[in-house]
Amino acid sequence: MKTADLSGYLIYPNPEHPSLTSHVTGRDHTGTEVEVDVVTERGLTVYLNKQEIVTLMTLGDHPEYLALGFLLNQNMLHADDVVTGIDYDEDLEVAIVRTQRETNYEDKLKKKVRTSGCAQGTVFGDIMEKFDTIKLATETRLHTSWLYQLSRQINTTPSIYQKAGAIHGCVLCHQAQPLVYMEDVGRHNAIDKIAGYMFQHNISPEDKCFYTTGRLTSEMVIKTVQMRIPILISRSGFTAWGVDLARKSGLTLIGRAKGRKFVALAGYERLIYDVDTSEIEDESSRESKGAGRKKEGRKNAD
């Protein structure tokens, strides 16, 4: 499959970065010795000013964006806060976000909720109070032709998932162009990295959509709404609470987006059906062709 054009991205994965994967030797199903790539996993302890907030298990790239995004999505950092500095110590695995505003979240930190996110997500305290007050942009539209283009572009972008698996990806998009592509061992970390990137670079969310490889859970819906992104798309399926929250918030929720197929369970008034789906190649057909080409290549090699 042809590699995607990367020129429109603002940031995208670097699967060849030496610190993100490791070579591990083992044996396969035939007993043959094999060497495989596996993703790294390390801790990141996040401080807000002088207060320790949380220790996250993460891939290890973009720790500053992850720290910022986590604090934003936990309502500990406000959109109008002035961040005076972010200090990251690789040896200590610590990121300290410093703000002009004095902060103290002792009471909030006592209220923890473990989420269904991979690598064990955590949300704190009053996260739902802000959720109920957010109004998403209603004029944003998603052409189905853009959805198919996004899927092809994202699926052919070089990624750590393609190299080693065991990882989730999240992508911020505008119309048919993916912009910010982040990966991590937990999808909640990947979305927090994007939130941090958007904050640092003053990217407006109202005309954007969000693509994730993971399940459309309550946590993914809550964070997408908090980031004020009106459209959320996934290759994977839904949870009932995720769908319920999407409908209450006015979020467009699209899942099972593979090949020519997808299902919208909320906010389908934003969709513009502008393509004949019979002209879109089904994913199973595309995979069969790819397998056929590999088989023919092996035959020719023999």
N, C-alpha and C positions, 0 to 999 in steps of 0.2 A: 504494500500500500504506500502511496506517495506521501512523503512527510509534509506536514502543514507549512504554509507560509507564516513565518514568525514575525514579519515586519510590523504587523499591527498591534502586537502585544506591548504592554508597558513593562511587564515582568512575567517570566515563565520559568518552569522547573529547569534545573541543571542536573540531569541524571549522572553526569560524569564527575560531579564534585566528590572528591575522595573521602570526605568526612560523613557523607550521607548513606553510604552503603559499605558493607564489608564482604570480602571473599571468605566463604566457609566451605570446608571440604567434608563430604559425606559419601554415602553410598546410595545408589538408586535401587529400583525394584528388581534389577537383575544382579545386584551385588557389585556393580561396577563403581569404581571411585569417581565421584563427580565434584566439581567446584561450582558453587552457586553464589549469587549475590543476595544478601539479606540487608534490610534497612536497619539503620542505627536507631537507638532509642535512648534518650538521656533526659535528665531532670532539668527543669528551669524554675527556680524560685523567684516569684514576682513580688517586688515591694512597691508600694505607693508611698512616696516620701519616706518616712521612717518606719512605716508599718508593714510587716510581712503579711501578704495576702494569701498566697497559694503556691504550691509546688505542682507544676504540670509535667506530665511525661510527653515528650515531643521529639520530633525528628531532629531538631537542632538548628535548622536554618531560620533566618530572619527572626531572631529572638526579640528584637526591639519592636517589630510589628506585632508579634504575638502578645507581648506584654501590654502594649497599648490597646490592642483589639479586645483582649480579655477584660481589661478594666472598663472599657467602653461598654461592652455587652453585659457587664454586671452592674451597670449604672453607678460605678465608682468614679469614673472619669466622665465629665460632661462635655458635650459638643463644643461649648464655648470656653472650656478650660484652656489656660495658657500653659503648655508643657515647656518647662525651662530646661529640661535635659533628660536624656535616657542613658544611664550607665550600665554597660553589660560587661561582666567579668566571666570570660570563657572557662577559666580554671575553677572558679567557685560555682559556676552555673547559676548566676544571679543576675537579674535585670531590675534596675531601680528606676522607676518613672517619677520625675520630680515636677511638681506643679506650683504655680504661683499661689493657688488657693490652698489653705490649710485643710487637711483631711483627717478624719478619724472614723473608721468603720468597725469599731470593736463590737457593737451590738449586732450589726449586720452579719459579721463573720460567724456568729454563734448559730445562725440559721443556714444550714447547708442542705442541698438536695442533690443526691447522686442521680445523674441522668443516664439515658440508654446509649450515650455516645461511646464509640470505641476509645480505648485508653482511659476510660472512666471519667466522664465529664462531671463538672460541678457547677451548680448555680447557687447564688446566695440570696437570702432574705426576700426583699420586696421587688424582685425582678418583674413580677406580673403587674404591679401597680402602674408602671410606666407603659407597659404593653397595651393596656386597656385604653390609654389616652391617645395613641398614635393614629394619625390619619394618613393613609397611603395615597399617593398620586393616582387619580382615577383616569386621567387622560392618556396614560401610557398604553401603548399597544404592542403586541407581539405578532408579527406575520409568521405563519407556519413555515414559509420559505426560509425565514431567518433561523427558525428552530432547527431545521434540517441542516442548514449550513453550519450552525454552531456545533451540532453533534459531530459532523464530519471533521471540522477544524480541530476541535478539542481531542477527539479520539485519535487523530493522527499527529498530535503535538508530542514530541519526545518527552517522556516523563519517567519519574522514578518507579511508578507503577509498572510501566512496560519493562523496566530493567529487573525489578526485584519483587514486585507485587507487595501485598501486605500493607497497603497504604491507601488513603483517601485523597481525592482531589476536589477543590472548589474553584470556580471560575466566575469572576465578575465580567459581564458582557454588556455591550451596547449594540442594539439591533443585531446584525449578523457578525459582529466582530468581538471575539474574546479579548479582554484587556489585561486582567490580572489573574494569573493561574498559580495557586498555591497548593502544596501537598503536605500531608502530615499523617502520623500514625492514627490520629483521631480526627474525624471530620470537624468536630467543634474547634480544634486547633487551627485547621485550615481556614475556616470561616473567620476566626478571630484575627488571623494574619491579614486577611483581606480588609477587615474593619480597621485595623491599625494602619494599613497602607493608604486607605481612603482618607483617614484622618490626617495623616502626615502630608498628603499631597492634595488635600482639599478637593476631592472628587465628589461631585454631587450624585446622590443615589436615585433621584426621582425618575430618570429615564433609563435606568439600568435593569438588567435581569441577572439572576443568580443561577448558576449551574453547579450541581453537586453529583458525585458518584455514589453518595450514600443514601440511606433510607430517609424518607421525609417524615421525621419524627417531630414531636412537640418542640424539642430543643432547636432543631433547624428552623422551624417556622418562627419561633420566638426571636431568634437572633436575626433572621432575615427581616422581620418586621421592625425590630429595634434599629436596624441599619437603614430602615425606610426604603428598602428595595421592594418594588411592588410585584415582582414575578420570581418564582422559584421553580426550577426544573431539575429533574433527576432521572437517571437511567433506572433507578431502583423504585421500590414500592412505597406505600403509605402506612402510617399508623392512624388509628381512628381519632386520637386526640390531636394529632397533627392536622388532620383534615378539618376538625371542628374549630381549631384555633385559626386556621387559614380563612375559613368562611366568616368567622366573627370579625376578623381584622380587615377583610377585603383583599387578602393576598391571592394572587393567581397561583395555583398549585398544580403543577404538571409532573406526572410520574410515568414510569415504564416507557421512557422515551428511547426506543431502540429501533433503528432502521426507519421504516415509514410509520411506525405505530407510536402512539402516546395516549395518555388518558389525563384529562383535566378534571379535577374534583372540586375546584373552587375558583372563582374569579374568571370564568371562561368568557365573560363579556369583553375582556381585553384581547382575545384572540381574533385574528383576521385570517381566514382560510383562503390563501391566495395561490395554492399549488395543487396540481392533480397528483394525488398520492400514488396513482398507478405508475407515475414516472419516477418515483423514488425507489431506489433499490433497497430491498428488504435486507436486514442485517444477516439473517441466516443464509441468504443467497450469496451475500458478499463473503461470508466466512467460508462457504463451500468452495467458491472460486479460489479463495486464498489457499485453502487446503489442497485444491487440485493443482495449483501452480507449484506448491511445495513438493507434492508427490511427483510431478513431471520433472522438476529440477533434480530430485533424487534419482529418478530413472535415467536421466541424461548423464548424471554424474557416474552412475554405475556402468 
